[in-house]
Amino acid sequence: MGMTLRVRVTLCILCAFFVLCIVMALSPANAAGPQCTDYKALQAALLEKYHEKPSNVGLASEGRLAFTLFTSPDGESWTIAVVNPAGEACIIGVGDHWTDLGPGKGDPT
């Protein structure tokens, strides 16, 4: 009757994305609004400039929004974008030193 580890990890990732969305939306740096473009254009730009590829995807809002996490192979950089059904992607977070815990890998501290 309990949730599988995979379901729990997925829910944790989606919750983290949701919290990050709220924090990013309220930050002064986003006063001008998020950076948005066509998903394919964003994907090509991130691959060319940062060597980032989609590594995780999660659905939210009853499937009307998708969160995509792009990461570089070495974990040096990452980008989170929210994508609407029309294919418009908006960057909601960027950073460096991404660590993929994966199922069962434990706490990074």
C-alpha positions in Angstrom: 0.0 0.0 0.0 3.0 2.3 0.4 4.5 4.3 -2.4 7.5 2.9 -4.2 10.8 4.6 -3.8 10.7 5.8 -7.4 7.3 7.5 -6.8 8.6 9.1 -3.6 11.7 10.4 -5.4 9.6 11.8 -8.3 7.2 13.5 -5.8 10.2 15.0 -4.0 11.7 16.3 -7.2 8.3 17.9 -8.2 7.9 19.5 -4.8 11.4 20.9 -5.1 10.6 22.3 -8.5 7.4 23.9 -7.2 9.2 25.5 -4.3 12.0 26.7 -6.6 9.3 28.2 -9.0 7.8 30.2 -6.1 11.2 31.4 -4.9 12.4 32.4 -8.4 9.1 34.1 -9.1 9.4 36.3 -6.0 13.1 37.1 -6.4 14.0 40.7 -7.5 16.1 39.3 -10.3 13.0 38.1 -12.1 11.2 41.5 -11.9 11.4 41.8 -15.7 10.0 38.2 -16.0 11.4 34.9 -16.9 13.4 34.2 -20.0 11.1 32.4 -22.5 11.6 30.9 -25.9 10.7 27.9 -28.1 11.6 24.7 -26.3 13.7 23.4 -29.3 15.6 26.7 -29.4 16.3 26.6 -25.7 17.4 22.9 -25.9 19.8 23.8 -28.8 21.2 26.9 -27.0 21.8 25.0 -23.8 23.5 22.2 -25.6 25.8 24.5 -27.6 26.7 26.9 -24.8 26.8 24.7 -21.7 26.7 21.1 -23.1 23.5 20.6 -21.1 20.9 18.0 -22.1 17.5 17.1 -20.7 18.0 14.7 -17.8 14.7 14.8 -15.9 11.1 15.7 -16.8 8.1 16.1 -14.5 4.5 17.0 -15.2 2.6 19.5 -13.1 -0.8 21.2 -13.2 -2.7 18.2 -14.4 -0.3 17.7 -17.3 -0.5 21.2 -18.6 3.1 22.1 -17.6 6.3 20.2 -17.8 9.4 20.9 -15.8 12.6 20.0 -17.6 15.9 19.7 -15.9 18.9 20.2 -18.2 22.3 19.1 -16.8 25.9 19.1 -18.2 27.6 15.6 -18.3 30.0 16.6 -15.6 27.4 18.3 -13.4 29.1 21.7 -13.7 25.9 23.5 -14.8 22.2 23.0 -14.7 19.0 24.8 -15.9 15.4 24.2 -15.0 12.7 25.3 -17.5 8.9 25.1 -17.4 7.3 24.2 -20.7 3.7 24.9 -21.7 1.6 22.8 -24.2 2.4 25.3 -26.9 6.1 24.5 -26.7 7.2 27.7 -25.0 9.9 27.1 -22.4 10.7 29.6 -19.6 13.9 29.3 -17.6 13.1 29.4 -13.9 16.4 28.4 -12.4 20.1 28.0 -13.2 23.1 26.9 -11.2 26.2 24.9 -11.0 27.6 21.7 -9.3 24.5 19.5 -9.9 24.6 16.3 -8.0 22.3 13.5 -9.0 21.4 11.5 -6.0 19.2 9.0 -7.8 17.1 6.3 -6.0 18.9 4.9 -3.0 22.0 7.1 -3.2 21.2 8.9 0.0 21.9 12.3 1.4 24.8 14.3 -0.2 26.0 15.7 3.1 
